[in-house]
């Protein structure tokens, strides 16, 4: 009889312990999804956060054609519609730039790697515009690779020059921004646009083998100077992009957001930590700092939101 009571007690204790553990795991679990090119940076933040919060379980569920059915935090690379923004709390953790690139073996890279792009040539090469004045001296032996689905990089790229994503010329590739790089490297006529973190090797700080970064008219004076052609080093490029009044380089924010209703408390904690600690990692991964005033304003709003039980 005593043995039976002991077995019943042991079983009950085991079930209770399992329930408590499962509840604790569920409470500490945070699911992140969104723009894929930001994952390496987000993974660094997850490692740093869980090092000091070991009970936290933060995972990235890779976005495919659509977002996962359930997630806590969304990271995006373009401004959302007003209706969406009203349902979520936002923090702008970084900015990214978009640079024109070409297969290093291409005739385009040989010519424009030296000559560079002005606003006029940029528009004529990359966009469909029936009203634009045509320059018949521009080459035609190049293949543009762009994104098929609506995404941060193509939306930002087109918007900066006064167009929409569907106005970008070329072959539309399904998948993530990394797939544009792969397609370009396989095609000796290939050109595209991408973020510094994909165009450059993050360790050597040099351009990825096989990719030529095309210089652009940064100051908008209608020509590309020797200084504007200095694109050999990622840190040098980022320093130049952080200067005031840079032209012909689309720049947009990376946003983290969380739903305003029934928000995961652990997700709130992680988001507050990111807001306070993100800046030190931005340059390493090829990003630009956010505007300090904008960041402080959004941090204050986030702190008020996080305090709500």
Secondary structure, 3 states (H helix, E strand, C coil): CHHHHHHHHHHHHHHHHHHHHHHHHHHHEEEEEECHHHHHHHHHHHHHHHHHCCCCEEEECCCCCCCCCCCCEEEECCCCCHHHHCCEEEEEEEEEECEEEEECCCHHHHHHHHHCECHHHHHHHHECCCCCCCCCCCCCCCEEEEECCCCHHHHHHHHHCCCCHHHECCEEECCCHHHHHHHHHHCCCEEEEECHHHHECCCCCCECCCEEECCECCCCCCCCCCHHHCCCCHHHHHHHHCCCCCCCCCEEEEEEEEECCCCCHHHHHHHHHHHHHCHHHHHHHCCECCCHHHHHHHHHHHHHHHCCC
